[in-house]
């Protein structure tokens, strides 16, 4: 599939260049992959570094994708970003005099606050998401660390045709914040992959490969179109790329009146909370009597919570949490919009169908082109803050949930396990949680 542009058209006069260009995908397809949270491979000029980098938008980084990047690269993961963002994050240059042959602008390295070593795929993905947060927070990272931020030139690939600038450019084109994560693709013996090997690699893993030269032509063509539109009376300027839905940042929770909620577990109180146009539910009792009450942040699961499905453990976890909080006091934050770990009810049912063919829950989501876990906990943090519960004991087996709430300003003083017995119908589901999503479950997997 070829990319039509003045640059590639000129290259067609060279048979060797034409052969290379014919084996590249389109920039539009690459942008769509980035917007979907998937990695792409970007190659640079044969006379420059003649290498390919795996690139993702940092705000969509997850453990699965980062694990793939680390496995197929040198293991050094960099995070290109704009100069303004680096300054806002208090990331100064790594050295006073940059002697890198290509002028790569390294800053001091960093990790997200609260990680263990910072080197795991999950923790490096978390660091990437923190670097790409809607509001940069220098207090959310520690220095040095295991992710290496890079400062892109203000002029992007027009000014410097490097992978640093390409990463930021692709993130912008995809509607994401201008922070990427990149790593050079290598063979198993550690040697660099070149063009033909890179093409085989992307074909094997169903990825997209484009060149920096294509990207330059693409952005220059967009510049020309914008200039022509602005100089033509009555013409509308090209629309900016649509911003993908982003998590609520520093959101506020608008509470309803409090009402009594008698249940089979005992008497509770309840309020609805509207966060960013979405309604969630807080169910609680006796929270004033404890400085760090028991809290369950529960993701909506219609099939498990309402219909008692045995494909998951969600309904039984909610039942157990209600029993514990009825006895001790505390709160349940019931998050709507989290169906299927955030992919929605229809997609969850589609994923179920794929699981019935042999895929686990992670691979089923990925086969649908979706994240293995698209949930965001900013609404939960906003609700807990509104309730005055900024210090809690969290009922969960999911360390990612704990870390997310900590990053959002909720102090998790203790994690209280919420494990329920497995069933034949959900044994593989729970094993996937344990082995691939790192939930603290005690299963003989």
C-alpha positions in Angstrom: 0.0 0.0 0.0 1.6 3.3 -1.0 1.3 6.8 0.3 0.5 9.4 -2.3 2.5 12.5 -1.8 4.9 14.8 -3.7 7.8 13.2 -1.9 6.9 9.7 -2.7 6.0 10.6 -6.3 9.5 11.9 -6.7 10.9 8.8 -5.2 9.2 6.7 -7.8 11.8 7.7 -10.4 14.3 5.6 -8.4 13.5 1.9 -8.8 15.1 1.0 -5.4 13.2 3.8 -3.7 10.0 2.8 -5.4 10.4 -0.7 -4.1 10.8 0.5 -0.5 7.9 2.9 -0.8 5.6 0.2 -2.2 6.2 -1.8 1.0 5.1 1.0 3.3 1.6 1.6 4.6 -0.3 4.9 4.6 0.0 7.7 7.2 -3.7 7.7 7.7 -3.6 4.0 8.6 -0.7 4.7 11.0 -2.6 7.5 12.7 -5.6 5.3 13.1 -3.5 2.6 14.8 -1.9 5.2 17.2 -5.4 6.5 18.0 -6.5 2.9 18.8 -3.6 2.5 21.3 -1.6 0.2 19.1 2.1 0.5 18.2 3.4 1.3 14.7 6.9 1.0 13.2 8.4 4.1 11.8 11.6 3.9 9.7 13.9 6.7 8.9 16.2 7.5 6.0 18.7 4.9 5.0 21.4 7.6 5.1 20.4 8.7 8.6 20.1 5.9 11.2 18.4 3.3 8.9 16.4 1.9 11.8 12.8 1.4 12.8 11.2 2.4 16.0 8.1 1.1 17.7 5.9 4.1 18.6 2.8 4.5 20.7 1.0 7.5 22.2 2.1 7.6 25.8 -1.4 8.3 27.2 -2.6 4.9 25.8 0.4 2.9 27.1 -0.6 -0.3 28.9 1.3 -3.3 30.3 0.6 -5.6 27.3 1.8 -3.1 24.7 4.8 -2.1 26.7 5.7 -5.7 27.2 5.6 -6.2 23.5 7.8 -3.1 22.9 10.4 -4.2 25.5 10.5 -7.8 24.1 11.2 -6.7 20.6 13.5 -3.7 21.2 16.8 -2.9 23.0 14.7 -2.4 26.1 15.6 1.3 26.3 12.2 3.1 26.2 12.2 6.8 25.5 9.3 9.3 25.8 9.4 12.1 23.2 7.5 15.3 24.2 7.4 19.0 23.5 9.8 21.4 25.2 6.8 23.1 27.0 5.7 19.8 28.6 9.3 18.9 29.6 9.6 22.2 31.3 6.2 21.8 33.0 7.3 18.4 34.3 10.6 19.8 35.6 12.7 17.6 33.3 15.9 19.4 32.5 18.5 18.3 29.9 20.4 15.2 30.9 23.7 17.0 30.2 24.8 20.6 29.8 26.7 19.8 26.5 24.9 17.4 24.2 27.4 15.3 22.3 24.8 12.9 20.7 25.7 12.6 17.0 22.1 13.2 16.0 21.4 15.8 18.6 18.8 13.7 20.5 17.7 15.9 23.4 17.6 13.6 26.4 16.3 14.9 29.7 17.0 13.4 33.0 15.3 10.0 33.3 12.2 9.4 35.5 9.7 7.0 37.0 6.1 7.5 38.1 5.8 8.1 41.9 4.8 4.9 43.8 6.3 2.3 41.5 8.5 -0.5 42.9 11.6 -0.6 40.7 10.1 1.2 37.7 11.5 -1.3 35.2 8.5 -3.6 34.6 6.4 -3.1 31.5 3.4 -2.2 33.6 5.4 0.4 35.6 7.0 1.9 32.5 3.6 2.1 30.9 2.3 3.9 34.0 5.2 6.4 33.8 4.3 7.1 30.2 0.7 7.8 31.1 1.8 10.1 33.9 4.1 12.0 31.5 1.1 12.4 29.1 -1.4 13.4 31.8 -3.8 16.2 30.8 -2.2 18.5 33.4 1.6 17.8 33.8 2.5 17.3 37.4 6.2 17.4 38.3 5.4 15.9 41.7 4.0 12.8 40.0 7.4 11.6 38.9 10.7 10.8 40.5 14.2 11.4 39.0 16.2 9.5 37.8 14.3 6.4 36.6 13.7 3.9 33.8 12.0 6.0 31.1 14.0 8.5 29.1 12.1 11.6 28.0 13.3 13.3 24.9 12.5 16.9 23.8 11.3 17.3 20.2 12.1 20.3 18.1 9.3 22.9 18.0 9.1 22.5 14.2 8.6 18.8 14.4 9.7 16.5 11.6 9.9 19.6 9.3 12.8 20.8 11.4 14.4 17.5 12.4 13.5 14.2 10.7 14.0 12.1 13.7 12.0 9.5 15.6 11.7 11.9 18.6 9.7 14.4 16.4 7.8 11.6 14.6 6.6 10.3 17.9 5.2 13.7 19.0 3.8 14.3 15.5 1.9 11.0 15.4 0.5 11.5 18.9 -0.9 14.9 17.8 -2.3 13.6 14.6 -4.1 10.9 16.5 -5.7 13.5 18.8 -3.7 12.4 21.8 -1.5 14.6 24.0 1.9 15.3 22.5 3.9 12.6 24.3 5.0 9.3 22.8 6.9 6.2 23.8 9.5 4.8 21.4 12.1 2.1 21.2 14.3 0.7 18.4 13.4 -2.6 17.0 16.2 -5.3 17.2 16.7 -8.9 16.2 16.9 -11.5 19.0 20.7 -11.3 18.8 20.5 -7.6 19.6 21.5 -6.3 16.2 19.4 -3.6 14.6 16.6 -4.5 12.2 16.8 -2.9 8.8 14.0 -2.3 6.3 13.4 -5.8 4.9 13.5 -7.4 8.3 11.3 -4.7 9.7 8.7 -5.3 7.0 8.7 -9.0 7.8 8.4 -8.1 11.5 5.3 -5.9 11.0 3.7 -8.5 8.7 4.2 -11.2 11.3 2.7 -9.1 14.1 0.0 -7.4 12.0 1.4 -3.9 12.5 1.7 -0.9 10.3 5.0 0.5 9.0 5.5 4.0 7.6 8.5 6.3 7.1 9.5 9.7 8.5 9.7 10.9 4.9 6.0 10.0 4.4 5.2 11.8 7.6 7.0 15.0 6.5 5.1 15.0 3.2 1.9 14.4 5.0 2.3 17.4 7.4 3.6 19.7 4.7 0.6 18.8 2.5 -1.7 19.6 5.5 0.2 22.9 5.9 -0.4 23.8 2.2 -4.1 23.0 2.5 -4.5 25.1 5.5 -2.7 28.0 3.9 -4.9 27.7 0.8 -8.1 27.5 2.8 -7.2 30.6 4.9 -6.3 32.6 1.8 -9.5 31.8 0.0 -12.4 34.1 1.0 -15.3 32.2 2.5 -13.4 29.0 2.9 -13.4 27.3 6.2 -10.1 26.2 7.7 -9.6 22.4 7.9 -11.1 21.0 11.0 -8.7 20.0 13.8 -8.4 16.3 14.4 -11.1 15.0 16.7 -9.9 14.6 20.3 -10.3 11.1 21.5 -12.4 10.7 24.7 -10.1 11.4 27.6 -10.3 10.6 31.3 -11.7 13.2 33.6 -8.9 15.2 35.1 -9.3 17.0 38.5 -13.1 16.4 38.0 -15.7 17.5 40.5 -18.6 15.3 41.6 -22.0 16.8 41.8 -23.9 14.9 44.5 -27.7 14.3 44.7 -29.6 14.4 47.9 -28.9 11.6 50.3 -31.5 8.9 50.7 -31.8 5.8 52.9 -31.3 2.5 51.0 -32.6 -0.5 52.9 -31.1 -3.7 51.5 -30.9 -7.4 52.3 -27.5 -6.6 53.8 -28.9 -4.0 56.1 -29.5 -0.3 56.0 -27.3 2.0 53.9 -27.4 5.6 52.6 -27.0 6.4 48.9 -26.3 9.3 46.7 -25.9 9.7 43.0 -22.8 11.6 41.8 -22.6 13.2 38.4 -19.0 13.4 37.1 -18.4 14.8 33.6 -22.0 14.1 32.6 -22.0 10.5 33.8 -24.0 9.3 36.8 -22.4 7.0 39.4 -23.6 5.7 42.7 -22.2 5.9 46.3 -23.7 3.4 48.8 -22.3 3.8 52.4 -22.9 3.4 56.1 -20.9 4.5 59.1 -18.2 6.2 57.2 -17.9 9.0 59.7 -16.7 6.7 62.4 -13.4 5.7 60.7 -10.5 7.8 59.5 -9.7 5.3 56.8 -12.9 3.4 56.0 -13.3 0.3 54.0 -14.0 1.2 50.3 -14.9 -0.9 47.3 -14.6 0.8 43.9 -16.8 -1.4 41.8 -17.0 -1.4 38.0 -20.4 -1.9 36.6 -21.1 -5.5 35.3 -24.6 -6.0 34.2 -24.2 -9.7 33.5 -22.5 -10.5 36.9 -24.1 -7.9 39.2 -27.7 -8.2 38.0 -28.0 -11.6 36.3 -25.6 -13.5 38.4 -23.3 -14.7 35.6 -20.7 -17.2 36.5 -18.4 -16.1 33.6 -16.8 -13.6 36.0 -16.6 -13.0 39.7 -18.0 -9.4 39.7 -21.4 -10.1 41.2 -19.9 -12.2 44.0 -17.3 -9.6 44.7 -20.0 -7.0 45.1 -22.0 -9.3 47.3 -19.0 -9.9 49.5 -18.2 -6.2 49.7 -21.7 -5.3 50.8 -21.5 -7.9 53.6 -18.1 -6.6 54.8 -19.2 -3.0 54.7 -22.6 -3.8 56.4 -20.5 -5.3 59.3 -17.8 -2.7 59.5 -19.0 0.4 57.8 -17.5 2.0 54.7 -18.6 2.8 51.1 -19.1 1.3 47.7 -18.5 3.5 44.7 -20.4 1.9 41.8 -18.9 3.2 38.5 -21.2 3.1 35.5 -19.5 3.1 32.1 -17.0 0.5 33.2 -18.9 -2.5 31.6 -16.4 -5.0 30.3 -13.4 -3.2 31.8 -14.5 -0.1 30.0 -15.2 -1.5 26.5 -19.1 -1.4 26.8 -21.7 -4.1 27.0 -21.9 -4.9 23.2 -18.2 -5.3 23.0 -18.1 -7.4 26.1 -20.6 -9.8 24.6 -18.5 -9.9 21.4 -15.4 -10.6 23.5 -17.4 -13.4 25.2 -17.9 -15.0 21.8 -14.2 -14.8 21.1 -13.4 -16.3 24.5 -15.7 -19.3 23.6 -13.3 -20.0 20.6 -10.4 -20.3 23.0 -9.1 -16.7 23.6 -8.6 -15.4 27.1 -10.2 -12.1 28.2 -7.1 -10.1 27.3 -6.6 -11.5 23.8 -10.3 -11.3 23.1 -10.3 -7.6 23.7 -7.1 -7.1 21.7 -8.6 -9.1 18.8 -11.5 -6.6 18.8 -9.0 -3.8 18.6 -9.7 -2.7 22.1 -7.7 -2.2 25.3 -7.4 -5.1 27.7 -8.5 -2.6 30.4 -9.9 0.8 29.4 -11.2 1.8 32.8 -10.4 5.1 34.3 -10.7 5.9 38.0 -10.9 9.7 38.0 -14.6 9.7 38.6 -14.0 7.4 41.7 -11.4 9.8 43.0 -13.7 12.8 42.5 -16.5 11.0 44.4 -14.3 9.9 47.2 -12.9 13.5 47.5 -16.5 14.9 47.6 -17.3 12.4 50.3 -14.3 13.4 52.3 -12.8 10.0 52.0 -9.2 10.7 50.8 -7.7 8.1 53.1 -9.2 4.6 52.6 -8.6 0.9 53.0 -9.4 -0.5 49.5 -11.2 -3.7 48.8 -9.5 -5.0 45.7 -7.2 -7.6 44.2 -6.1 -5.3 41.4 -2.8 -3.4 42.0 -3.5 -1.2 39.0 -6.7 0.2 40.6 -4.7 0.9 43.8 -2.0 2.7 41.9 -4.5 4.7 39.9 -6.3 6.0 43.0 -3.0 6.8 44.6 -1.9 8.8 41.5 -5.2 10.7 41.8 -4.6 11.8 45.3 -6.4 9.1 47.3 -4.2 7.6 50.0 -4.7 3.8 50.1 -3.6 3.0 53.6 -4.2 -0.7 53.2 -5.4 -3.1 50.5 -8.0 -5.6 51.7 -8.2 -8.7 49.5 -11.6 -9.4 47.9 -11.2 -13.0 46.7 -14.2 -15.2 46.1 -14.0 -19.0 45.3 -13.5 -19.8 41.7 -16.0 -21.8 39.6 -15.4 -24.1 36.6 -17.1 -21.4 34.4 -14.7 -18.6 35.5 -11.5 -20.5 36.4 -9.7 -19.4 33.2 -11.0 -15.8 33.6 -9.5 -15.7 37.1 -6.3 -17.3 36.0 -5.9 -14.6 33.3 -6.5 -11.9 36.0 -3.7 -13.5 38.0 -1.1 -14.3 35.3 -1.6 -11.5 32.8 -3.2 -8.7 34.8 -1.2 -9.3 38.0 -4.2 -9.5 40.3 -3.2 -10.8 43.8 -5.2 -14.0 43.6 -4.3 -17.3 45.2 -4.9 -19.8 42.4 -3.1 -22.9 41.4 -2.4 -21.8 37.8 
